């Protein structure tokens, strides 16, 4: 079975379970209220992100490093500007007003 076929089957199963549409570009669906550990593809270091979709609709993000996945501070940039050199948690709030916002397509 090809990777694209497997991805489509997984999306259909998740979509049926969640009773919502999963867009074509989706690689992974975050469950609400659970911290998910994502690991970077890196031969030299164990590192990655912890991402949580909050009950309020926002996202909490932490950088982790090492075998025990401890949270470490990182520099945070927003729109190319350094905001904080040693942030331990970034919270992206839910914002329902989408009409006037400029979006970026990936």
C-alpha positions in Angstrom: 0.0 0.0 0.0 1.3 3.4 -0.9 1.9 6.1 1.7 -0.7 8.4 0.0 -3.3 5.6 0.2 -2.6 4.9 3.9 -2.8 8.6 4.6 -6.2 8.8 3.0 -7.5 5.8 4.9 -6.3 7.3 8.2 -7.9 10.7 7.3 -11.2 9.0 6.5 -11.2 7.1 9.8 -10.3 10.2 11.8 -12.9 12.2 9.9 -15.6 9.6 10.7 -14.6 9.5 14.3 -14.5 13.3 14.7 -17.6 13.9 12.5 -15.8 16.7 10.6 -13.8 17.2 7.4 -10.1 16.7 7.4 -8.4 18.9 4.8 -6.1 17.4 2.2 -2.9 19.0 3.6 -3.5 17.5 7.1 -0.7 15.2 8.3 -1.8 14.8 11.9 -5.0 15.7 13.9 -4.4 17.1 17.4 -6.7 15.7 20.1 -8.1 18.4 22.3 -6.6 18.7 25.8 -3.7 16.3 25.3 0.0 17.2 25.1 1.5 15.7 21.9 5.2 15.2 21.7 6.6 15.7 18.2 10.3 14.7 17.6 12.5 16.4 15.0 14.3 14.3 12.4 17.8 14.8 13.8 20.7 12.4 14.0 22.7 14.5 16.5 20.0 15.5 19.1 16.8 14.3 20.6 14.6 17.4 20.4 11.2 18.5 19.3 7.9 20.3 20.3 5.1 19.6 22.7 1.8 20.9 21.2 -1.5 21.0 23.0 -4.8 22.1 21.5 -6.5 23.7 24.5 -10.1 23.5 25.5 -10.4 27.2 24.7 -9.3 26.6 21.1 -5.7 27.9 21.3 -2.4 26.1 21.1 0.2 25.8 23.8 3.7 25.0 22.5 6.9 24.1 24.3 10.4 23.1 23.0 11.8 19.9 24.5 15.4 18.5 24.4 17.1 15.4 25.5 16.3 11.8 26.3 13.8 12.8 29.0 12.1 15.5 26.9 12.6 18.3 29.3 11.2 21.7 28.4 14.0 24.2 27.5 13.8 27.9 26.9 14.0 29.1 23.3 14.0 32.4 21.5 10.6 33.3 20.1 10.2 35.4 16.9 6.9 36.8 15.7 6.7 38.1 12.2 10.5 38.2 12.0 10.9 40.2 15.3 12.5 38.6 18.4 9.9 38.9 21.2 11.6 36.9 24.0 15.0 35.3 24.1 14.1 32.6 26.7 10.4 31.6 26.4 9.4 28.3 27.9 5.8 28.3 26.6 4.1 30.0 23.6 0.3 30.3 23.7 -1.4 30.9 20.3 -4.9 32.1 21.2 -8.0 31.2 19.3 -9.2 34.2 17.3 -12.6 33.6 15.4 -12.5 36.9 13.5 -11.1 35.8 10.2 -12.7 38.2 7.7 -10.1 41.0 7.8 -7.0 38.9 8.6 -4.4 38.3 5.9 -3.5 34.7 5.5 -0.5 32.8 4.1 -1.0 29.7 2.0 1.5 26.9 2.3 
